[in-house]
Structures are given as C-alpha cells and as structure tokens.
Amino acid sequence: MASASRSALLEGVADAAGFVLGALAGWWVGQAFGFDFVRTPGFGTPAVVGLVFIVLGCGAGRWLSRRLLALAQQRRNP
C-alpha cells in the first residue's frame, strides 16, 4: 500500500475509533454524574447535559487518538 494511502487509512481508523470510544466514555461519565442521555425520556436538562458529555467525549476521543497516532508515527520515523 502506498505511503499516502496507508497514512490516510490509519488516520481514518484512528478518527473512527477515537470518536466512538470517546462517545462511550462521555456517556459513562454522564451516567456517573446522573445525566443519562440514552435512557432519559424527553429533552429535559438531564438529557441535554448527558448529550453534552457525549459530544465532549467524541471530541476528546478523536483528539487523543490523533495525538497517539502522531506519537506512534514519530517513533517509527525519527
């Protein structure tokens, strides 16, 4: 596989994994604080705050996965 294609594939997989795992982590943190977006009926304050936790988790997970990918690429190509 060409270097550019491999790099693009790794970035895509890292983004997807970080996004999904971050969303799960945000959901779990929201549940721990009593804000469950998934199981709360309607769109009251607990549901909206739970959704904010999920969205923040998505962003943080994607950022962390990209950061780890960059560190791994630096170690591989000093």
PyMOL Python script that loads the backbone (N, CA, C, O; Angstrom):
from pymol import cmd

cmd.read_pdbstr("""\
ATOM      1  N   MET A   1       0.850  -1.166   0.000  1.00  0.00           N
ATOM      2  CA  MET A   1       0.000   0.000   0.000  1.00  0.00           C
ATOM      3  C   MET A   1       0.896   1.229   0.000  1.00  0.00           C
ATOM      4  O   MET A   1       1.902   1.266   0.708  1.00  0.00           O
ATOM      5  N   ALA A   2       0.545   2.212  -0.770  1.00  0.00           N
ATOM      6  CA  ALA A   2       1.337   3.432  -0.863  1.00  0.00           C
ATOM      7  C   ALA A   2       1.333   4.146   0.490  1.00  0.00           C
ATOM      8  O   ALA A   2       0.409   4.000   1.290  1.00  0.00           O
ATOM      9  N   SER A   3       2.377   4.908   0.715  1.00  0.00           N
ATOM     10  CA  SER A   3       2.531   5.594   1.993  1.00  0.00           C
ATOM     11  C   SER A   3       1.378   6.557   2.273  1.00  0.00           C
ATOM     12  O   SER A   3       0.885   6.616   3.399  1.00  0.00           O
ATOM     13  N   ALA A   4       0.947   7.307   1.266  1.00  0.00           N
ATOM     14  CA  ALA A   4      -0.148   8.254   1.471  1.00  0.00           C
ATOM     15  C   ALA A   4      -1.466   7.529   1.761  1.00  0.00           C
ATOM     16  O   ALA A   4      -2.250   7.971   2.600  1.00  0.00           O
ATOM     17  N   SER A   5      -1.702   6.427   1.072  1.00  0.00           N
ATOM     18  CA  SER A   5      -2.926   5.657   1.304  1.00  0.00           C
ATOM     19  C   SER A   5      -2.918   5.032   2.694  1.00  0.00           C
ATOM     20  O   SER A   5      -3.935   5.024   3.388  1.00  0.00           O
ATOM     21  N   ARG A   6      -1.781   4.519   3.083  1.00  0.00           N
ATOM     22  CA  ARG A   6      -1.664   3.899   4.409  1.00  0.00           C
ATOM     23  C   ARG A   6      -1.881   4.943   5.501  1.00  0.00           C
ATOM     24  O   ARG A   6      -2.571   4.689   6.488  1.00  0.00           O
ATOM     25  N   SER A   7      -1.283   6.123   5.313  1.00  0.00           N
ATOM     26  CA  SER A   7      -1.439   7.194   6.282  1.00  0.00           C
ATOM     27  C   SER A   7      -2.899   7.639   6.388  1.00  0.00           C
ATOM     28  O   SER A   7      -3.409   7.865   7.485  1.00  0.00           O
ATOM     29  N   ALA A   8      -3.556   7.761   5.251  1.00  0.00           N
ATOM     30  CA  ALA A   8      -4.971   8.160   5.250  1.00  0.00           C
ATOM     31  C   ALA A   8      -5.842   7.102   5.922  1.00  0.00           C
ATOM     32  O   ALA A   8      -6.766   7.434   6.664  1.00  0.00           O
ATOM     33  N   LEU A   9      -5.547   5.833   5.662  1.00  0.00           N
ATOM     34  CA  LEU A   9      -6.307   4.752   6.289  1.00  0.00           C
ATOM     35  C   LEU A   9      -6.113   4.761   7.805  1.00  0.00           C
ATOM     36  O   LEU A   9      -7.077   4.618   8.557  1.00  0.00           O
ATOM     37  N   LEU A  10      -4.875   4.928   8.252  1.00  0.00           N
ATOM     38  CA  LEU A  10      -4.612   4.969   9.691  1.00  0.00           C
ATOM     39  C   LEU A  10      -5.306   6.157  10.355  1.00  0.00           C
ATOM     40  O   LEU A  10      -5.842   6.030  11.456  1.00  0.00           O
ATOM     41  N   GLU A  11      -5.296   7.304   9.689  1.00  0.00           N
ATOM     42  CA  GLU A  11      -5.980   8.466  10.250  1.00  0.00           C
ATOM     43  C   GLU A  11      -7.484   8.231  10.332  1.00  0.00           C
ATOM     44  O   GLU A  11      -8.121   8.609  11.316  1.00  0.00           O
ATOM     45  N   GLY A  12      -8.046   7.617   9.315  1.00  0.00           N
ATOM     46  CA  GLY A  12      -9.480   7.332   9.321  1.00  0.00           C
ATOM     47  C   GLY A  12      -9.874   6.357  10.416  1.00  0.00           C
ATOM     48  O   GLY A  12     -10.880   6.550  11.098  1.00  0.00           O
ATOM     49  N   VAL A  13      -9.088   5.320  10.581  1.00  0.00           N
ATOM     50  CA  VAL A  13      -9.369   4.339  11.630  1.00  0.00           C
ATOM     51  C   VAL A  13      -9.186   4.969  13.006  1.00  0.00           C
ATOM     52  O   VAL A  13      -9.979   4.722  13.915  1.00  0.00           O
ATOM     53  N   ALA A  14      -8.141   5.784  13.161  1.00  0.00           N
ATOM     54  CA  ALA A  14      -7.918   6.458  14.443  1.00  0.00           C
ATOM     55  C   ALA A  14      -9.061   7.418  14.758  1.00  0.00           C
ATOM     56  O   ALA A  14      -9.516   7.484  15.900  1.00  0.00           O
ATOM     57  N   ASP A  15      -9.526   8.157  13.763  1.00  0.00           N
ATOM     58  CA  ASP A  15     -10.659   9.066  13.973  1.00  0.00           C
ATOM     59  C   ASP A  15     -11.908   8.302  14.394  1.00  0.00           C
ATOM     60  O   ASP A  15     -12.579   8.677  15.355  1.00  0.00           O
ATOM     61  N   ALA A  16     -12.212   7.237  13.676  1.00  0.00           N
ATOM     62  CA  ALA A  16     -13.421   6.463  13.972  1.00  0.00           C
ATOM     63  C   ALA A  16     -13.353   5.840  15.363  1.00  0.00           C
ATOM     64  O   ALA A  16     -14.310   5.918  16.132  1.00  0.00           O
ATOM     65  N   ALA A  17     -12.225   5.228  15.678  1.00  0.00           N
ATOM     66  CA  ALA A  17     -12.078   4.592  16.988  1.00  0.00           C
ATOM     67  C   ALA A  17     -12.127   5.631  18.098  1.00  0.00           C
ATOM     68  O   ALA A  17     -12.793   5.420  19.112  1.00  0.00           O
ATOM     69  N   GLY A  18     -11.435   6.745  17.920  1.00  0.00           N
ATOM     70  CA  GLY A  18     -11.450   7.789  18.938  1.00  0.00           C
ATOM     71  C   GLY A  18     -12.824   8.384  19.131  1.00  0.00           C
ATOM     72  O   GLY A  18     -13.234   8.667  20.257  1.00  0.00           O
ATOM     73  N   PHE A  19     -13.541   8.574  18.030  1.00  0.00           N
ATOM     74  CA  PHE A  19     -14.877   9.146  18.092  1.00  0.00           C
ATOM     75  C   PHE A  19     -15.828   8.222  18.863  1.00  0.00           C
ATOM     76  O   PHE A  19     -16.544   8.668  19.760  1.00  0.00           O
ATOM     77  N   VAL A  20     -15.828   6.952  18.512  1.00  0.00           N
ATOM     78  CA  VAL A  20     -16.756   6.001  19.147  1.00  0.00           C
ATOM     79  C   VAL A  20     -16.375   5.756  20.603  1.00  0.00           C
ATOM     80  O   VAL A  20     -17.233   5.797  21.485  1.00  0.00           O
ATOM     81  N   LEU A  21     -15.097   5.503  20.857  1.00  0.00           N
ATOM     82  CA  LEU A  21     -14.681   5.247  22.236  1.00  0.00           C
ATOM     83  C   LEU A  21     -14.845   6.487  23.110  1.00  0.00           C
ATOM     84  O   LEU A  21     -15.186   6.379  24.287  1.00  0.00           O
ATOM     85  N   GLY A  22     -14.601   7.666  22.535  1.00  0.00           N
ATOM     86  CA  GLY A  22     -14.823   8.900  23.280  1.00  0.00           C
ATOM     87  C   GLY A  22     -16.289   9.118  23.605  1.00  0.00           C
ATOM     88  O   GLY A  22     -16.627   9.569  24.699  1.00  0.00           O
ATOM     89  N   ALA A  23     -17.164   8.798  22.655  1.00  0.00           N
ATOM     90  CA  ALA A  23     -18.602   8.923  22.908  1.00  0.00           C
ATOM     91  C   ALA A  23     -19.040   7.986  24.021  1.00  0.00           C
ATOM     92  O   ALA A  23     -19.830   8.370  24.884  1.00  0.00           O
ATOM     93  N   LEU A  24     -18.534   6.767  24.007  1.00  0.00           N
ATOM     94  CA  LEU A  24     -18.870   5.825  25.083  1.00  0.00           C
ATOM     95  C   LEU A  24     -18.348   6.316  26.430  1.00  0.00           C
ATOM     96  O   LEU A  24     -19.040   6.221  27.443  1.00  0.00           O
ATOM     97  N   ALA A  25     -17.132   6.836  26.435  1.00  0.00           N
ATOM     98  CA  ALA A  25     -16.568   7.353  27.684  1.00  0.00           C
ATOM     99  C   ALA A  25     -17.387   8.542  28.182  1.00  0.00           C
ATOM    100  O   ALA A  25     -17.657   8.649  29.378  1.00  0.00           O
ATOM    101  N   GLY A  26     -17.783   9.435  27.275  1.00  0.00           N
ATOM    102  CA  GLY A  26     -18.613  10.574  27.675  1.00  0.00           C
ATOM    103  C   GLY A  26     -19.958  10.139  28.207  1.00  0.00           C
ATOM    104  O   GLY A  26     -20.472  10.716  29.165  1.00  0.00           O
ATOM    105  N   TRP A  27     -20.531   9.118  27.582  1.00  0.00           N
ATOM    106  CA  TRP A  27     -21.817   8.600  28.065  1.00  0.00           C
ATOM    107  C   TRP A  27     -21.672   8.023  29.474  1.00  0.00           C
ATOM    108  O   TRP A  27     -22.507   8.263  30.347  1.00  0.00           O
ATOM    109  N   TRP A  28     -20.589   7.253  29.681  1.00  0.00           N
ATOM    110  CA  TRP A  28     -20.359   6.661  31.007  1.00  0.00           C
ATOM    111  C   TRP A  28     -20.109   7.726  32.068  1.00  0.00           C
ATOM    112  O   TRP A  28     -20.584   7.597  33.196  1.00  0.00           O
ATOM    113  N   VAL A  29     -19.373   8.770  31.723  1.00  0.00           N
ATOM    114  CA  VAL A  29     -19.141   9.863  32.671  1.00  0.00           C
ATOM    115  C   VAL A  29     -20.462  10.565  32.982  1.00  0.00           C
ATOM    116  O   VAL A  29     -20.748  10.882  34.137  1.00  0.00           O
ATOM    117  N   GLY A  30     -21.257  10.803  31.952  1.00  0.00           N
ATOM    118  CA  GLY A  30     -22.562  11.407  32.180  1.00  0.00           C
ATOM    119  C   GLY A  30     -23.436  10.562  33.085  1.00  0.00           C
ATOM    120  O   GLY A  30     -24.117  11.089  33.965  1.00  0.00           O
ATOM    121  N   GLN A  31     -23.421   9.265  32.875  1.00  0.00           N
ATOM    122  CA  GLN A  31     -24.192   8.362  33.738  1.00  0.00           C
ATOM    123  C   GLN A  31     -23.683   8.423  35.178  1.00  0.00           C
ATOM    124  O   GLN A  31     -24.476   8.409  36.120  1.00  0.00           O
ATOM    125  N   ALA A  32     -22.374   8.491  35.345  1.00  0.00           N
ATOM    126  CA  ALA A  32     -21.801   8.537  36.690  1.00  0.00           C
ATOM    127  C   ALA A  32     -22.252   9.782  37.447  1.00  0.00           C
ATOM    128  O   ALA A  32     -22.397   9.750  38.669  1.00  0.00           O
ATOM    129  N   PHE A  33     -22.473  10.878  36.721  1.00  0.00           N
ATOM    130  CA  PHE A  33     -22.939  12.118  37.342  1.00  0.00           C
ATOM    131  C   PHE A  33     -24.464  12.240  37.347  1.00  0.00           C
ATOM    132  O   PHE A  33     -25.006  13.247  37.802  1.00  0.00           O
ATOM    133  N   GLY A  34     -25.150  11.218  36.842  1.00  0.00           N
ATOM    134  CA  GLY A  34     -26.606  11.216  36.870  1.00  0.00           C
ATOM    135  C   GLY A  34     -27.278  11.846  35.664  1.00  0.00           C
ATOM    136  O   GLY A  34     -28.466  12.161  35.717  1.00  0.00           O
ATOM    137  N   PHE A  35     -26.542  12.037  34.579  1.00  0.00           N
ATOM    138  CA  PHE A  35     -27.093  12.630  33.355  1.00  0.00           C
ATOM    139  C   PHE A  35     -27.022  11.608  32.232  1.00  0.00           C
ATOM    140  O   PHE A  35     -26.017  11.520  31.527  1.00  0.00           O
ATOM    141  N   ASP A  36     -28.089  10.835  32.067  1.00  0.00           N
ATOM    142  CA  ASP A  36     -28.098   9.769  31.071  1.00  0.00           C
ATOM    143  C   ASP A  36     -28.944  10.184  29.878  1.00  0.00           C
ATOM    144  O   ASP A  36     -30.171  10.224  29.964  1.00  0.00           O
ATOM    145  N   PHE A  37     -28.291  10.492  28.768  1.00  0.00           N
ATOM    146  CA  PHE A  37     -28.997  10.933  27.570  1.00  0.00           C
ATOM    147  C   PHE A  37     -29.818   9.808  26.951  1.00  0.00           C
ATOM    148  O   PHE A  37     -30.913  10.043  26.439  1.00  0.00           O
ATOM    149  N   VAL A  38     -29.293   8.594  26.999  1.00  0.00           N
ATOM    150  CA  VAL A  38     -29.929   7.477  26.298  1.00  0.00           C
ATOM    151  C   VAL A  38     -31.221   7.035  26.983  1.00  0.00           C
ATOM    152  O   VAL A  38     -32.206   6.745  26.304  1.00  0.00           O
ATOM    153  N   ARG A  39     -31.233   6.980  28.280  1.00  0.00           N
ATOM    154  CA  ARG A  39     -32.388   6.429  28.998  1.00  0.00           C
ATOM    155  C   ARG A  39     -33.330   7.478  29.584  1.00  0.00           C
ATOM    156  O   ARG A  39     -34.327   7.125  30.214  1.00  0.00           O
ATOM    157  N   THR A  40     -33.028   8.763  29.384  1.00  0.00           N
ATOM    158  CA  THR A  40     -33.896   9.812  29.915  1.00  0.00           C
ATOM    159  C   THR A  40     -34.958  10.169  28.878  1.00  0.00           C
ATOM    160  O   THR A  40     -34.616  10.529  27.751  1.00  0.00           O
ATOM    161  N   PRO A  41     -36.237  10.075  29.237  1.00  0.00           N
ATOM    162  CA  PRO A  41     -37.278  10.427  28.262  1.00  0.00           C
ATOM    163  C   PRO A  41     -37.354  11.941  28.066  1.00  0.00           C
ATOM    164  O   PRO A  41     -37.176  12.711  29.010  1.00  0.00           O
ATOM    165  N   GLY A  42     -37.619  12.349  26.840  1.00  0.00           N
ATOM    166  CA  GLY A  42     -37.766  13.772  26.542  1.00  0.00           C
ATOM    167  C   GLY A  42     -36.418  14.474  26.441  1.00  0.00           C
ATOM    168  O   GLY A  42     -35.357  13.852  26.484  1.00  0.00           O
ATOM    169  N   PHE A  43     -36.503  15.795  26.304  1.00  0.00           N
ATOM    170  CA  PHE A  43     -35.286  16.594  26.199  1.00  0.00           C
ATOM    171  C   PHE A  43     -35.217  17.604  27.329  1.00  0.00           C
ATOM    172  O   PHE A  43     -35.145  18.810  27.092  1.00  0.00           O
ATOM    173  N   GLY A  44     -35.240  17.114  28.545  1.00  0.00           N
ATOM    174  CA  GLY A  44     -35.082  17.972  29.711  1.00  0.00           C
ATOM    175  C   GLY A  44     -33.607  18.241  29.976  1.00  0.00           C
ATOM    176  O   GLY A  44     -32.739  17.832  29.206  1.00  0.00           O
ATOM    177  N   THR A  45     -33.344  18.918  31.050  1.00  0.00           N
ATOM    178  CA  THR A  45     -31.965  19.274  31.398  1.00  0.00           C
ATOM    179  C   THR A  45     -31.065  18.063  31.563  1.00  0.00           C
ATOM    180  O   THR A  45     -29.947  18.093  31.050  1.00  0.00           O
ATOM    181  N   PRO A  46     -31.476  16.991  32.249  1.00  0.00           N
ATOM    182  CA  PRO A  46     -30.573  15.847  32.378  1.00  0.00           C
ATOM    183  C   PRO A  46     -30.188  15.227  31.034  1.00  0.00           C
ATOM    184  O   PRO A  46     -29.049  14.798  30.850  1.00  0.00           O
ATOM    185  N   ALA A  47     -31.129  15.182  30.101  1.00  0.00           N
ATOM    186  CA  ALA A  47     -30.827  14.607  28.786  1.00  0.00           C
ATOM    187  C   ALA A  47     -29.867  15.500  28.002  1.00  0.00           C
ATOM    188  O   ALA A  47     -28.944  15.004  27.355  1.00  0.00           O
ATOM    189  N   VAL A  48     -30.079  16.800  28.059  1.00  0.00           N
ATOM    190  CA  VAL A  48     -29.215  17.721  27.316  1.00  0.00           C
ATOM    191  C   VAL A  48     -27.807  17.730  27.907  1.00  0.00           C
ATOM    192  O   VAL A  48     -26.828  17.737  27.161  1.00  0.00           O
ATOM    193  N   VAL A  49     -27.692  17.729  29.212  1.00  0.00           N
ATOM    194  CA  VAL A  49     -26.369  17.684  29.843  1.00  0.00           C
ATOM    195  C   VAL A  49     -25.689  16.353  29.515  1.00  0.00           C
ATOM    196  O   VAL A  49     -24.480  16.321  29.284  1.00  0.00           O
ATOM    197  N   GLY A  50     -26.447  15.263  29.492  1.00  0.00           N
ATOM    198  CA  GLY A  50     -25.886  13.975  29.085  1.00  0.00           C
ATOM    199  C   GLY A  50     -25.389  13.996  27.661  1.00  0.00           C
ATOM    200  O   GLY A  50     -24.343  13.419  27.363  1.00  0.00           O
ATOM    201  N   LEU A  51     -26.119  14.654  26.769  1.00  0.00           N
ATOM    202  CA  LEU A  51     -25.691  14.785  25.383  1.00  0.00           C
ATOM    203  C   LEU A  51     -24.412  15.607  25.283  1.00  0.00           C
ATOM    204  O   LEU A  51     -23.540  15.299  24.470  1.00  0.00           O
ATOM    205  N   VAL A  52     -24.292  16.640  26.092  1.00  0.00           N
ATOM    206  CA  VAL A  52     -23.071  17.451  26.098  1.00  0.00           C
ATOM    207  C   VAL A  52     -21.872  16.590  26.517  1.00  0.00           C
ATOM    208  O   VAL A  52     -20.794  16.713  25.937  1.00  0.00           O
ATOM    209  N   PHE A  53     -22.049  15.738  27.500  1.00  0.00           N
ATOM    210  CA  PHE A  53     -20.966  14.827  27.898  1.00  0.00           C
ATOM    211  C   PHE A  53     -20.561  13.920  26.736  1.00  0.00           C
ATOM    212  O   PHE A  53     -19.371  13.696  26.513  1.00  0.00           O
ATOM    213  N   ILE A  54     -21.525  13.406  26.005  1.00  0.00           N
ATOM    214  CA  ILE A  54     -21.236  12.531  24.866  1.00  0.00           C
ATOM    215  C   ILE A  54     -20.481  13.288  23.784  1.00  0.00           C
ATOM    216  O   ILE A  54     -19.502  12.777  23.240  1.00  0.00           O
ATOM    217  N   VAL A  55     -20.921  14.493  23.467  1.00  0.00           N
ATOM    218  CA  VAL A  55     -20.268  15.289  22.421  1.00  0.00           C
ATOM    219  C   VAL A  55     -18.847  15.657  22.832  1.00  0.00           C
ATOM    220  O   VAL A  55     -17.926  15.579  22.019  1.00  0.00           O
ATOM    221  N   LEU A  56     -18.665  16.053  24.075  1.00  0.00           N
ATOM    222  CA  LEU A  56     -17.311  16.358  24.553  1.00  0.00           C
ATOM    223  C   LEU A  56     -16.421  15.120  24.518  1.00  0.00           C
ATOM    224  O   LEU A  56     -15.235  15.209  24.201  1.00  0.00           O
ATOM    225  N   GLY A  57     -16.996  13.976  24.842  1.00  0.00           N
ATOM    226  CA  GLY A  57     -16.240  12.735  24.763  1.00  0.00           C
ATOM    227  C   GLY A  57     -15.828  12.398  23.340  1.00  0.00           C
ATOM    228  O   GLY A  57     -14.724  11.904  23.109  1.00  0.00           O
ATOM    229  N   CYS A  58     -16.714  12.664  22.383  1.00  0.00           N
ATOM    230  CA  CYS A  58     -16.380  12.442  20.965  1.00  0.00           C
ATOM    231  C   CYS A  58     -15.170  13.267  20.560  1.00  0.00           C
ATOM    232  O   CYS A  58     -14.227  12.751  19.960  1.00  0.00           O
ATOM    233  N   GLY A  59     -15.202  14.544  20.890  1.00  0.00           N
ATOM    234  CA  GLY A  59     -14.090  15.419  20.531  1.00  0.00           C
ATOM    235  C   GLY A  59     -12.808  15.046  21.226  1.00  0.00           C
ATOM    236  O   GLY A  59     -11.744  15.026  20.607  1.00  0.00           O
ATOM    237  N   ALA A  60     -12.899  14.749  22.511  1.00  0.00           N
ATOM    238  CA  ALA A  60     -11.700  14.386  23.271  1.00  0.00           C
ATOM    239  C   ALA A  60     -11.132  13.057  22.785  1.00  0.00           C
ATOM    240  O   ALA A  60      -9.915  12.901  22.695  1.00  0.00           O
ATOM    241  N   GLY A  61     -11.990  12.113  22.475  1.00  0.00           N
ATOM    242  CA  GLY A  61     -11.517  10.815  21.980  1.00  0.00           C
ATOM    243  C   GLY A  61     -10.839  10.928  20.636  1.00  0.00           C
ATOM    244  O   GLY A  61      -9.818  10.283  20.396  1.00  0.00           O
ATOM    245  N   ARG A  62     -11.394  11.741  19.755  1.00  0.00           N
ATOM    246  CA  ARG A  62     -10.775  11.948  18.445  1.00  0.00           C
ATOM    247  C   ARG A  62      -9.431  12.655  18.589  1.00  0.00           C
ATOM    248  O   ARG A  62      -8.454  12.291  17.934  1.00  0.00           O
ATOM    249  N   TRP A  63      -9.391  13.669  19.452  1.00  0.00           N
ATOM    250  CA  TRP A  63      -8.140  14.394  19.676  1.00  0.00           C
ATOM    251  C   TRP A  63      -7.066  13.455  20.226  1.00  0.00           C
ATOM    252  O   TRP A  63      -5.923  13.476  19.769  1.00  0.00           O
ATOM    253  N   LEU A  64      -7.438  12.634  21.209  1.00  0.00           N
ATOM    254  CA  LEU A  64      -6.482  11.719  21.819  1.00  0.00           C
ATOM    255  C   LEU A  64      -6.003  10.669  20.824  1.00  0.00           C
ATOM    256  O   LEU A  64      -4.817  10.339  20.804  1.00  0.00           O
ATOM    257  N   SER A  65      -6.889  10.146  20.009  1.00  0.00           N
ATOM    258  CA  SER A  65      -6.474   9.131  19.042  1.00  0.00           C
ATOM    259  C   SER A  65      -5.532   9.725  17.997  1.00  0.00           C
ATOM    260  O   SER A  65      -4.565   9.073  17.604  1.00  0.00           O
ATOM    261  N   ARG A  66      -5.797  10.945  17.543  1.00  0.00           N
ATOM    262  CA  ARG A  66      -4.893  11.605  16.595  1.00  0.00           C
ATOM    263  C   ARG A  66      -3.537  11.876  17.244  1.00  0.00           C
ATOM    264  O   ARG A  66      -2.497  11.716  16.605  1.00  0.00           O
ATOM    265  N   ARG A  67      -3.549  12.279  18.492  1.00  0.00           N
ATOM    266  CA  ARG A  67      -2.295  12.553  19.217  1.00  0.00           C
ATOM    267  C   ARG A  67      -1.475  11.277  19.358  1.00  0.00           C
ATOM    268  O   ARG A  67      -0.264  11.292  19.133  1.00  0.00           O
ATOM    269  N   LEU A  68      -2.112  10.185  19.724  1.00  0.00           N
ATOM    270  CA  LEU A  68      -1.404   8.913  19.859  1.00  0.00           C
ATOM    271  C   LEU A  68      -0.876   8.427  18.517  1.00  0.00           C
ATOM    272  O   LEU A  68       0.220   7.870  18.451  1.00  0.00           O
ATOM    273  N   LEU A  69      -1.639   8.629  17.450  1.00  0.00           N
ATOM    274  CA  LEU A  69      -1.189   8.256  16.114  1.00  0.00           C
ATOM    275  C   LEU A  69       0.038   9.071  15.710  1.00  0.00           C
ATOM    276  O   LEU A  69       0.983   8.522  15.143  1.00  0.00           O
ATOM    277  N   ALA A  70       0.034  10.363  15.992  1.00  0.00           N
ATOM    278  CA  ALA A  70       1.184  11.212  15.664  1.00  0.00           C
ATOM    279  C   ALA A  70       2.419  10.787  16.450  1.00  0.00           C
ATOM    280  O   ALA A  70       3.523  10.770  15.905  1.00  0.00           O
ATOM    281  N   LEU A  71       2.244  10.446  17.720  1.00  0.00           N
ATOM    282  CA  LEU A  71       3.377   9.983  18.526  1.00  0.00           C
ATOM    283  C   LEU A  71       3.927   8.667  17.997  1.00  0.00           C
ATOM    284  O   LEU A  71       5.141   8.469  17.953  1.00  0.00           O
ATOM    285  N   ALA A  72       3.045   7.779  17.602  1.00  0.00           N
ATOM    286  CA  ALA A  72       3.491   6.485  17.049  1.00  0.00           C
ATOM    287  C   ALA A  72       4.232   6.685  15.743  1.00  0.00           C
ATOM    288  O   ALA A  72       5.226   6.005  15.488  1.00  0.00           O
ATOM    289  N   GLN A  73       3.768   7.608  14.909  1.00  0.00           N
ATOM    290  CA  GLN A  73       4.453   7.869  13.643  1.00  0.00           C
ATOM    291  C   GLN A  73       5.803   8.534  13.872  1.00  0.00           C
ATOM    292  O   GLN A  73       6.743   8.285  13.117  1.00  0.00           O
ATOM    293  N   GLN A  74       5.921   9.374  14.898  1.00  0.00           N
ATOM    294  CA  GLN A  74       7.201   9.991  15.222  1.00  0.00           C
ATOM    295  C   GLN A  74       8.204   8.943  15.684  1.00  0.00           C
ATOM    296  O   GLN A  74       9.377   9.001  15.313  1.00  0.00           O
ATOM    297  N   ARG A  75       7.764   8.004  16.473  1.00  0.00           N
ATOM    298  CA  ARG A  75       8.659   6.943  16.960  1.00  0.00           C
ATOM    299  C   ARG A  75       9.114   6.030  15.824  1.00  0.00           C
ATOM    300  O   ARG A  75      10.240   5.531  15.821  1.00  0.00           O
ATOM    301  N   ARG A  76       8.215   5.821  14.856  1.00  0.00           N
ATOM    302  CA  ARG A  76       8.539   4.957  13.744  1.00  0.00           C
ATOM    303  C   ARG A  76       9.493   5.639  12.763  1.00  0.00           C
ATOM    304  O   ARG A  76      10.359   4.987  12.179  1.00  0.00           O
ATOM    305  N   ASN A  77       9.334   6.945  12.586  1.00  0.00           N
ATOM    306  CA  ASN A  77      10.163   7.726  11.655  1.00  0.00           C
ATOM    307  C   ASN A  77      10.815   8.894  12.394  1.00  0.00           C
ATOM    308  O   ASN A  77      10.324  10.021  12.319  1.00  0.00           O
ATOM    309  N   PRO A  78      11.918   8.638  13.111  1.00  0.00           N
ATOM    310  CA  PRO A  78      12.531   9.713  13.915  1.00  0.00           C
ATOM    311  C   PRO A  78      13.121  10.824  13.123  1.00  0.00           C
ATOM    312  O   PRO A  78      13.659  11.772  13.695  1.00  0.00           O
TER     313      PRO A  78
END
""", "prot")
cmd.dss("prot")
cmd.show_as("cartoon", "prot")
cmd.util.cbc("prot")
cmd.orient("prot")
